[in-house]
Amino acid sequence: MDFGRIIYTLALLAGLMGVILAAVGGISALLDGGSAGTWALLVTGMASLLFLGLVRLVYRQPGEMQMTRRDGVLTVVISWLGLSAIAALPFYLSDAIPSYLDAYFEAVSGLTTTGATILVDVELLPRGLHLWRSTTQWLGGMGIIVLFVAILPALGVGGYNLYRAEVSGPSKERLRPTARQTAVLLWTIYSAFTVVGIVSLRIAGMPWFDSVCHTFAGVATGGFGTKNSSIGGYSPLIQTIIVVLMFVGGVNFGLWAKLWLGAYRRNRQMIKEVFGDEELRTYVVLLIAGAAAMFAMLHAGNAGFLKGTEQPVNDQASFAKDVLASVFQTVSVMTTTGYVSEDYDNWPGFCRILLVMLMFVGGCAGSTSGGIKVVRLLLAGRLMRKQVHSAIQTRMVESVHLNGRAVPEEVLTGAMAYIMFYIGTFAVGTLLVALSLDVWPYPGSAQYKFETAFSAMAMTLSSTGPGLSGVWANCADIPVMGKVVLIASMLLGRLEIVGLLALLSFRTWRR
């Protein structure tokens, strides 16, 4: 393992982050003048660039980088920890978040596109720091390391191993001949959706600044907003546009790229493959089914059909409101965005449990969403069906297929192993968060400690954001140990657990 090359790569990433911080700081100067937030952004950006300069003096890169897969995983893990530490500094240095642990929590939540926050009143933040919060989510959505691969051709072979370690899902398909060309294509499409989203929200009546922040967080399925009410204070048209942005972010960007290439080359077969993709179809079906079930229960409650509901409200306006609320929250939670249009913590129990289940599902592989991913659950279901058939017809040989092709055994094994790792991580994390609520002072309701611990782990491991009960609005009341566990949970969820755990294995370090 060449630690010199890894350090050099990390320094280049820090330098890239420094350039972005300086750019956001310049915009902050226009928005807020010489505020503490502006100076914090500029100082952090300059410090990051200085670190790059010092590393370049000590270590000069000799041509194209050769990075093994192990090096790539290690670089990605360390870079996420280090870049989060840098991203936290503007919040801490500006005194917007006095505790560095809380600032680190906010930065990790941004870069992993989780959307959980420790801020009780987000509207107190200056606009420059609001923009930085949203920018961290936009960078983390497609992946700052994928951006790095796109703009640095010198990575060569090492670029593909970084790309593999960064991109989510069981498949790491290269859409173009090189990892760099693939990364450029993905970031181009991602940026195009961003521009369309900003313009659409502005036309719908949202101010320019809010349009930028909400598009950055929406297409990245992050969920950071500029208002305490999240999206609840905006018009139905704006909420509908954000639903579309979240849906786009939850789709495999490899499919968006293939759709664009098919249209550009006038290749009907390629376009047909996109719309015939089984994961995409399952994703759409789950969203429709989830929204329909949510609406049925929510509207039944509002119409007075459920026990203990308030005064019935059953008119056309209520019907339309319930439809939008059901669709919005279903898409928001399943894509792990975490935007909120209604106080769903007061919805019927069925709706709340369904939302938590959708958090675990997540979006498609290769999307900006978190969660287990639709394709893994699809493969798991077909593998279980195969086992049932084998139990009845012992001599039958059946393979698992996806999109008309047999799925290799190692992919099936990897999908099932990931699901088991996910469940195990969730169980251990829930116990640790619950322990922190019991041992350390916790101002929240003792009656809902289990629900708080359960939903806190669900929302951070799945990169969703708002949970239930004590973490519905923010995580400010969670004790220090609990916040450390949740930070680890966000990183494990974003890095998809197995790669990070592999670094802890003794075999990884044996030659």
Buried (B, 14 or more C-beta within 10 A) or exposed (E): EEEBBBBBBBBBBBBBBBEBBBEBBBBBBEBBEEBBBBBBBBBBBBBBBEBBEEBBEEEEBEEEBEBEBBBBBBBBBBBBEBBBBBBBBBBBBBEBBEEBBBBBBBBBBBBBBBBBBBBEEBEEBBBBBBBBBBBBBBBBBBBBBBBBBBEBEEBBEBBBBBBBBBBBBBBBEBBBEBBBBBBBBBBEBBEEBBEBBBEBBBEBEBEEBBBBBBBBBBBBBBBBBBBBEBBBEBEBBBBBBBBBBBBBBBBBBBBBBBBBBBEEEEEEEBBEBBEEBBBBEBBBEBBEEBBEBBBBBBBBBBBEEBEEBEEEBEEEEBBEBBBBBBBBBBBBBBBBBBBBBBEBBEBBEBBBEBBBEBBBBBBBBBBBBBBBBBBBBBBBEBBEEBEEEEEEEEEEEEEBEBEEEEBEEEBBEBBBEBBEBBEEBBEEBBEBBBBBBEEEEBEBEEEBBEBBBBBBBBBBBBBBBBBBBBBBBBBBBBBEBBBBBBBBBBBBBBBBBBBBBBBEEEEEEEE
